[in-house]
Structure formats: C-alpha cells, structure tokens
Amino acid sequence: MAVSSNATSHGEFARCFECNRISPLAPLHWLALAFNDMARAPILSLIYGLVFTLIPATILFFIYSSQTHLVILPATVAFALVGPAFAAGLYDVAWELEKGHTPTLWHSLKSMFRNPAGEWGFAVLLMVIMIVWMRLAALAHALYPNTVNPSFEELSAFLTLGSIIGGVLLVTVFAISAFTPQIMMERRVDLMTAVVSSMHAVRNNIAAMVVWCICIVCLILLGFLTGASGFIVIMPWLSYASWHGYIATIKTKRPRSYE
C-alpha cells in the first residue's frame, strides 16, 4: 500500500509516518473487534494460540525442572526471536479478514518472510534490550542489603533504582514495539522508520497507550496464572487487537476502516 504522502521526514536515517489522535478507551474497542476476528478465523487462531502457548509453557517447564533461574535468560531470548515471527502470521490473518479474503495458514506463514531483514532486526533489537536489562538488574542488585531481614529503609535505594531502570526500559520497549511489527509487515519499510513511527504514535496518544499497556499486562498475567494455557486464546486476541490498533492509529494514504 502506498503511503509516501503520509510519511514525514524525521532526521537523516528514517522517515516517520503520521498518526491519528485516538480516544483513551479505544483499546477496549480493539479488543472487541479482535474477538470478532477470532470467531471468523477460529482454526488459525487456535493453531497460533497453541504455538504461542508452547513457548511460555516450555519456559516454565525448564525453570521448574532445572530448579535454576539460569535458563530464564536464554529461554526468554529465544521467545524474543521467535515471537515476532508468529505474531506476523496473526497480523496477516487479520489483514486478510480486513480485505475480505479468507485467511489461510500458508499465506500467514509466508508473511513471516515478507520483510525478513526488518523482522529479524527487530527481534535482535529486543534481544539486545533484554541483555541490557539483565546487566542493569545485576548492577542494581549490588545495592541489595546484606542483612537477613532488611527493613524498608535499607531496601529503599535498591527498590528506587530498580524501579527507575525497569520503568524506563518498560516504556522504551512498549514505545518501540507498539506498532513496529505491523508497519514492517504491511509496508516493508526499514526497521528505523517503523520504530520512529511507533514511538511517534505512542507519544501522541499517551492516554490510550497507557490503557493499552494495562490491558496487555493484565492479560499476560492471566495467561501465566492459568499455567500458560490461557495463552491459547490470549495471544491471538492480543495480536488481532494490535492490528486494529495499528489501523486506527497509523495514517494511510486512503482512509481505512476494519469493523
């Protein structure tokens, strides 16, 4: 889809796609529309839901079976590398429904290679951020008190620094990933253009993005509380909702509506 007229210059290395201003409660509407998508493509949603469920279930299995936290980092890195590819498949299903087509598994699988450089670059970017987070967390842990039962006052420095580092990284990851995968898959642009456009859209819709972030966190926590089985429904649901959020937020040359 041609979108050049909706891209503005943003520095030397990337363009920035313009965005719409959306209602703070728009994410709830995206979730409602995503539920309809699941009803229209139940088999594909189930297939991808099972795949997504196997990943966190495997992480939990290795943690419990090995009785060590050392497997968390490599397992999470693997999820960061594989997850965006499978999410692209679900975005393709939603995109096919938007166009009035019948989505197929083969067509959705091909979407994982529509913009391989961008998609793998994004996975590597997430991996680097994750490694940085682990290193910073190790540094912050140096402030943890040596006493057996530390008081809140003794913990204050550790909690404050940890909260600041975690908060900054959380906001950064959310801002760069809110719409980056969808932009790269549909428009086949470079990674920097997608990231800059995503951050621009998040910055201009703070209230809606806070609501969307809360929805994501609550649903993911629900998935883990169900022993990862809830991800069978949650992951397709969130992926379809993300596609609706992308449509509602990032401007295109021609107005589009996917209701």
C-alpha positions as a Python dict, from the first residue, in 0.01 Angstrom:
ca = {
    (1, 'M'): (0, 0, 0),
    (2, 'A'): (142, 338, -99),
    (3, 'V'): (187, 562, 199),
    (4, 'S'): (455, 806, 95),
    (5, 'S'): (228, 1108, 128),
    (6, 'N'): (173, 1025, 491),
    (7, 'A'): (540, 998, 580),
    (8, 'T'): (724, 1300, 710),
    (9, 'S'): (1098, 1348, 742),
    (10, 'H'): (1235, 1257, 1082),
    (11, 'G'): (1607, 1303, 1083),
    (12, 'E'): (1865, 1169, 845),
    (13, 'F'): (1814, 797, 887),
    (14, 'A'): (1437, 743, 899),
    (15, 'R'): (1102, 868, 793),
    (16, 'C'): (809, 897, 1031),
    (17, 'F'): (453, 802, 939),
    (18, 'E'): (187, 1039, 1065),
    (19, 'C'): (-60, 917, 1325),
    (20, 'N'): (-420, 980, 1428),
    (21, 'R'): (-530, 1100, 1768),
    (22, 'I'): (-739, 825, 1926),
    (23, 'S'): (-973, 800, 2224),
    (24, 'P'): (-823, 686, 2557),
    (25, 'L'): (-1069, 395, 2562),
    (26, 'A'): (-1001, 292, 2201),
    (27, 'P'): (-802, -18, 2310),
    (28, 'L'): (-1119, -167, 2456),
    (29, 'H'): (-1279, -134, 2113),
    (30, 'W'): (-976, -304, 1955),
    (31, 'L'): (-1022, -599, 2189),
    (32, 'A'): (-1390, -623, 2096),
    (33, 'L'): (-1305, -622, 1724),
    (34, 'A'): (-1029, -878, 1782),
    (35, 'F'): (-1279, -1111, 1946),
    (36, 'N'): (-1483, -1099, 1625),
    (37, 'D'): (-1169, -1187, 1426),
    (38, 'M'): (-1117, -1496, 1641),
    (39, 'A'): (-1473, -1603, 1569),
    (40, 'R'): (-1416, -1554, 1194),
    (41, 'A'): (-1088, -1749, 1189),
    (42, 'P'): (-1117, -1996, 1478),
    (43, 'I'): (-892, -2272, 1339),
    (44, 'L'): (-600, -2044, 1254),
    (45, 'S'): (-639, -1864, 1585),
    (46, 'L'): (-625, -2199, 1767),
    (47, 'I'): (-315, -2313, 1576),
    (48, 'Y'): (-121, -1996, 1652),
    (49, 'G'): (-256, -1990, 2006),
    (50, 'L'): (-121, -2340, 2067),
    (51, 'V'): (220, -2245, 1927),
    (52, 'F'): (237, -1935, 2143),
    (53, 'T'): (129, -2138, 2446),
    (54, 'L'): (406, -2392, 2396),
    (55, 'I'): (671, -2121, 2426),
    (56, 'P'): (585, -1985, 2776),
    (57, 'A'): (492, -2339, 2886),
    (58, 'T'): (839, -2457, 2784),
    (59, 'I'): (998, -2169, 2973),
    (60, 'L'): (803, -2261, 3286),
    (61, 'F'): (893, -2628, 3243),
    (62, 'F'): (1266, -2559, 3222),
    (63, 'I'): (1252, -2330, 3524),
    (64, 'Y'): (1073, -2588, 3739),
    (65, 'S'): (1267, -2891, 3615),
    (66, 'S'): (1614, -2736, 3636),
    (67, 'Q'): (1549, -2557, 3965),
    (68, 'T'): (1764, -2270, 3845),
    (69, 'H'): (1700, -1923, 3714),
    (70, 'L'): (1987, -1951, 3466),
    (71, 'V'): (1756, -2089, 3197),
    (72, 'I'): (1529, -1785, 3209),
    (73, 'L'): (1753, -1559, 3002),
    (74, 'P'): (1824, -1798, 2712),
    (75, 'A'): (1462, -1914, 2705),
    (76, 'T'): (1333, -1558, 2704),
    (77, 'V'): (1581, -1459, 2433),
    (78, 'A'): (1452, -1750, 2222),
    (79, 'F'): (1096, -1626, 2274),
    (80, 'A'): (1200, -1274, 2170),
    (81, 'L'): (1347, -1413, 1848),
    (82, 'V'): (1059, -1645, 1759),
    (83, 'G'): (762, -1449, 1898),
    (84, 'P'): (756, -1160, 1647),
    (85, 'A'): (758, -1405, 1356),
    (86, 'F'): (448, -1585, 1478),
    (87, 'A'): (280, -1254, 1561),
    (88, 'A'): (333, -1154, 1198),
    (89, 'G'): (134, -1460, 1097),
    (90, 'L'): (-159, -1346, 1309),
    (91, 'Y'): (-133, -992, 1173),
    (92, 'D'): (-160, -1144, 826),
    (93, 'V'): (-478, -1329, 925),
    (94, 'A'): (-631, -1002, 1048),
    (95, 'W'): (-515, -822, 734),
    (96, 'E'): (-674, -1087, 511),
    (97, 'L'): (-1002, -1052, 704),
    (98, 'E'): (-981, -676, 662),
    (99, 'K'): (-952, -718, 285),
    (100, 'G'): (-1247, -956, 278),
    (101, 'H'): (-1031, -1257, 192),
    (102, 'T'): (-1034, -1600, 350),
    (103, 'P'): (-711, -1632, 552),
    (104, 'T'): (-504, -1949, 513),
    (105, 'L'): (-223, -2098, 715),
    (106, 'W'): (14, -2099, 418),
    (107, 'H'): (-47, -1731, 341),
    (108, 'S'): (8, -1636, 704),
    (109, 'L'): (329, -1838, 722),
    (110, 'K'): (464, -1661, 414),
    (111, 'S'): (408, -1328, 588),
    (112, 'M'): (687, -1416, 828),
    (113, 'F'): (930, -1367, 539),
    (114, 'R'): (767, -1060, 384),
    (115, 'N'): (1023, -830, 546),
    (116, 'P'): (1285, -1068, 690),
    (117, 'A'): (1556, -806, 742),
    (118, 'G'): (1322, -581, 937),
    (119, 'E'): (1156, -859, 1136),
    (120, 'W'): (1481, -1029, 1238),
    (121, 'G'): (1639, -691, 1304),
    (122, 'F'): (1352, -613, 1539),
    (123, 'A'): (1398, -947, 1717),
    (124, 'V'): (1768, -874, 1762),
    (125, 'L'): (1685, -526, 1892),
    (126, 'L'): (1455, -677, 2157),
    (127, 'M'): (1724, -928, 2248),
    (128, 'V'): (1983, -652, 2296),
    (129, 'I'): (1744, -456, 2519),
    (130, 'M'): (1679, -771, 2719),
    (131, 'I'): (2050, -832, 2771),
    (132, 'V'): (2098, -469, 2876),
    (133, 'W'): (1813, -511, 3125),
    (134, 'M'): (1979, -820, 3275),
    (135, 'R'): (2309, -638, 3314),
    (136, 'L'): (2147, -333, 3471),
    (137, 'A'): (1945, -557, 3703),
    (138, 'A'): (2268, -722, 3817),
    (139, 'L'): (2419, -381, 3890),
    (140, 'A'): (2110, -271, 4080),
    (141, 'H'): (2122, -591, 4285),
    (142, 'A'): (2455, -473, 4425),
    (143, 'L'): (2255, -226, 4634),
    (144, 'Y'): (2056, -506, 4800),
    (145, 'P'): (2123, -503, 5177),
    (146, 'N'): (2340, -780, 5324),
    (147, 'T'): (2124, -816, 5635),
    (148, 'V'): (1895, -1119, 5678),
    (149, 'N'): (1572, -926, 5723),
    (150, 'P'): (1632, -584, 5570),
    (151, 'S'): (1399, -301, 5662),
    (152, 'F'): (1216, -90, 5407),
    (153, 'E'): (1459, 194, 5470),
    (154, 'E'): (1752, -36, 5390),
    (155, 'L'): (1575, -156, 5076),
    (156, 'S'): (1479, 192, 4958),
    (157, 'A'): (1789, 255, 4744),
    (158, 'F'): (1761, -87, 4577),
    (159, 'L'): (1387, -53, 4515),
    (160, 'T'): (1417, 303, 4385),
    (161, 'L'): (1696, 230, 4138),
    (162, 'G'): (1536, -96, 4026),
    (163, 'S'): (1200, 73, 3970),
    (164, 'I'): (1357, 356, 3770),
    (165, 'I'): (1558, 120, 3547),
    (166, 'G'): (1266, -118, 3498),
    (167, 'G'): (1023, 164, 3429),
    (168, 'V'): (1246, 331, 3171),
    (169, 'L'): (1309, 4, 2987),
    (170, 'L'): (942, -95, 3001),
    (171, 'V'): (832, 235, 2848),
    (172, 'T'): (1106, 214, 2585),
    (173, 'V'): (1020, -141, 2480),
    (174, 'F'): (649, -63, 2466),
    (175, 'A'): (703, 253, 2260),
    (176, 'I'): (925, 86, 2001),
    (177, 'S'): (715, -230, 1974),
    (178, 'A'): (357, -97, 1984),
    (179, 'F'): (327, -66, 1605),
    (180, 'T'): (671, -156, 1466),
    (181, 'P'): (595, -518, 1362),
    (182, 'Q'): (270, -421, 1188),
    (183, 'I'): (434, -135, 998),
    (184, 'M'): (722, -351, 880),
    (185, 'M'): (496, -636, 770),
    (186, 'E'): (246, -430, 570),
    (187, 'R'): (466, -153, 435),
    (188, 'R'): (800, -338, 414),
    (189, 'V'): (994, -35, 539),
    (190, 'D'): (1326, -36, 721),
    (191, 'L'): (1342, -102, 1093),
    (192, 'M'): (1432, 255, 1189),
    (193, 'T'): (1132, 401, 1003),
    (194, 'A'): (898, 157, 1177),
    (195, 'V'): (1049, 222, 1522),
    (196, 'V'): (1042, 600, 1485),
    (197, 'S'): (681, 589, 1360),
    (198, 'S'): (577, 367, 1650),
    (199, 'M'): (738, 593, 1909),
    (200, 'H'): (579, 899, 1746),
    (201, 'A'): (234, 739, 1760),
    (202, 'V'): (276, 636, 2124),
    (203, 'R'): (397, 983, 2223),
    (204, 'N'): (93, 1146, 2063),
    (205, 'N'): (-158, 908, 2223),
    (206, 'I'): (-28, 871, 2578),
    (207, 'A'): (-366, 812, 2746),
    (208, 'A'): (-476, 542, 2501),
    (209, 'M'): (-135, 374, 2516),
    (210, 'V'): (-147, 360, 2897),
    (211, 'V'): (-484, 186, 2875),
    (212, 'W'): (-349, -50, 2606),
    (213, 'C'): (-42, -132, 2815),
    (214, 'I'): (-260, -210, 3116),
    (215, 'C'): (-475, -442, 2903),
    (216, 'I'): (-167, -626, 2775),
    (217, 'V'): (-11, -667, 3120),
    (218, 'C'): (-337, -790, 3276),
    (219, 'L'): (-400, -1045, 3001),
    (220, 'I'): (-42, -1176, 3008),
    (221, 'L'): (-58, -1213, 3387),
    (222, 'L'): (-384, -1401, 3340),
    (223, 'G'): (-209, -1628, 3091),
    (224, 'F'): (63, -1721, 3340),
    (225, 'L'): (-189, -1761, 3624),
    (226, 'T'): (-362, -2027, 3414),
    (227, 'G'): (-35, -2219, 3381),
    (228, 'A'): (19, -2078, 3028),
    (229, 'S'): (-296, -2250, 2896),
    (230, 'G'): (-476, -1915, 2875),
    (231, 'F'): (-233, -1802, 2606),
    (232, 'I'): (-419, -2022, 2358),
    (233, 'V'): (-683, -1750, 2349),
    (234, 'I'): (-491, -1451, 2482),
    (235, 'M'): (-210, -1436, 2225),
    (236, 'P'): (-433, -1441, 1912),
    (237, 'W'): (-668, -1199, 2084),
    (238, 'L'): (-390, -951, 2163),
    (239, 'S'): (-236, -989, 1815),
    (240, 'Y'): (-563, -916, 1637),
    (241, 'A'): (-628, -623, 1871),
    (242, 'S'): (-280, -491, 1793),
    (243, 'W'): (-365, -495, 1423),
    (244, 'H'): (-682, -295, 1488),
    (245, 'G'): (-477, -53, 1696),
    (246, 'Y'): (-234, -12, 1409),
    (247, 'I'): (-518, 58, 1164),
    (248, 'A'): (-676, 312, 1398),
    (249, 'T'): (-352, 491, 1485),
    (250, 'I'): (-113, 498, 1188),
    (251, 'K'): (-235, 710, 898),
    (252, 'T'): (-252, 579, 542),
    (253, 'K'): (-293, 747, 205),
    (254, 'R'): (-653, 627, 183),
    (255, 'P'): (-880, 610, 489),
    (256, 'R'): (-943, 254, 602),
    (257, 'S'): (-1188, 104, 845),
    (258, 'Y'): (-1192, -252, 969),
    (259, 'E'): (-1501, -300, 1179),
}
